[in-house]
């Protein structure tokens, strides 16, 4: 599902509401690393287990996050354009 939001606060509320009411794994694309870090921190504070991947991480950090997502340790994966290069998620 795609959601268009006017401002950051509205986006935060919409994302949390969507994730809190949706079962299964969810991939969330963020347009910047700063946005990804902010969302990850906020969602963790709200009690949602999330993993994150972005271009400034080392490859092993990205793999660890993907393993957590595919292994079921967390149902939410936040990603920047690094994920647009292709992810093999089964």
Residue, then its C-alpha position, 0 to 999 in steps of 0.5 A: x500500500x502507498x500512503x501520501x502524507x503532507x508532513x512528518x507528523x502525519x507520516x509518523x502517525x500513518x506509518x505507526x497506525x498501518x504497522x500496528x494493525x497489519x500482520x506479516x512482514x512489511x518493507x518501508x522505503x525511506x527517502x533519506x538515511x536521516x528519515x530512516x534513523x528517525x523512523x527506526x528510533x520512533x518505532x522502537x520507542x513505540x514497541x515495534x521491532x524493526x530492522x533497517x538497511x541503508x548505504x552507510x552500513x557495512x555489508x555484515x550489518x545489512x545482512x544481519x538486518x535482512x536475517x532478522x527480517x527474513x527469520x521473523x525476529x522483526x516484521x518491519x524492514x526500513x530501507x533506503x535506496x540500497x534496497x532498490x538494488x534488489x533484495x532476495x527475500x523469501 
